[in-house]
Amino acid sequence: MATNERYTGADGLRQEYDKWANAFPDGRVQIRNSFSAGEWAVTESTFRGTNNGTFVGAAGEIPATGRELDFEFCTVTRVRDGRIALVRHYHDNATIMQQLGLMPEGAAAPA
């Protein structure tokens, strides 16, 4: 379930990370695996945190639920000329919505 959110430049990357930090002030990322080849790097990670702040995303503003979140995600990064040129995060939004109590367990994601 893609969100089609796009952020541009250093300010955009900060905005994307800030939305998670504001919604999950105790949030932590554990990198489980990483590798690189040429300009590309891939990281497999786990995110854990408690939703104690408003989450602002593609679905609009979601008030804090007080629920814990624990999900795996993958980040693909491209570095050109020593600068980050592209960052893409891949994660399962249906799992996130279910853990926050915003989607029933086992519900199928819309096509």
N, C-alpha and C positions, 0 to 999 in steps of 0.2 A: 504494500500500500504506500505508494510514493506521495510525498507532500508537494513536490515541485517547487519548494522554497529555494530561492537563489540569493546569495549574498556576494557582493563584489568588493574586492580590495581588502586591505587590512582592517578598515572600519567594519566592513561586512562580516569578516571572520570574527571580530570581537563581538559584534551584535549577536551572531549565532551562538557563541560560547556564553555570552552574558544571559541569554534567555534561559539556558539550562542552569546556570549558577543562581539566577534569581528564583527559579521555580524549585530548585533542589539545593538549598544552601549547604547541606551536609554531603552533597554529591561527591563521589569519588570514582575515578577511572583507574582500572587495573589493566595494564597492557599484558596480554598473555602470550602474544607472538608477534614478531615483526620481521620483515625482510625487504630488501630493496634490489632493484636492477636498473642501472642507468639512471634516468631522471625520475623513476617511479619508486615509491615506498608504500607498503601495505602494512597496516597494524590491525590485529584482532584484539579487541578489548571487551571488558565487562564494565558496565555502569551500575552503580548502586547509590541510592539516595532516597530521601523522604520528601514528598511533595508538600512543602510548607510555604510555597509562594505561588503567585499566579504564573501560569505557563502561557506564553504568547507564541502561537505558531500558526500554521496554515488554517487550522480550524477556528482561529480567533483566540480570545482569552478564555482560559480554563482556570477557574478558581482553585485554590489549594484544596487537595483532598485529604491530606494528612497520611496518605498511604505510602508504603515503601515501594520502590521500583528497583528491579534487578533484571537487566537484559544485556545481551551480547550485541556487539556491533563491529563493523569493519570500516576502516578509514583508508582511502586511497589518496595519496598525495603525489603531486608532480612538482619537482623543483627544477627551475631553469635559471641558469646564470646565478646560482646561489640564493635565489629567492623563491618563495612558495608561489607557484603559478596556478595551482588547482588543488582543491580539497573536496572530496566527496565522502559523505558518511552513508553507510548502508545499515539499516536496522529495521526491525519488524514493528511497525506502528500499531498493528492490531494487539500484539502482546503488551505494548506500553499502555494502550487504552484499557485493556482488560485489567492489568495490574492496578491502574488508577481508579477502577470501578466505573469506567465510562462506557464500557462495552461488555456485554455478557461473555462469559467464558465459552469458548468453542464457537463463537459467532464468526461467520465467514466475513472476510473483508470485502467491501464492495468492489465490483470489477471496474 
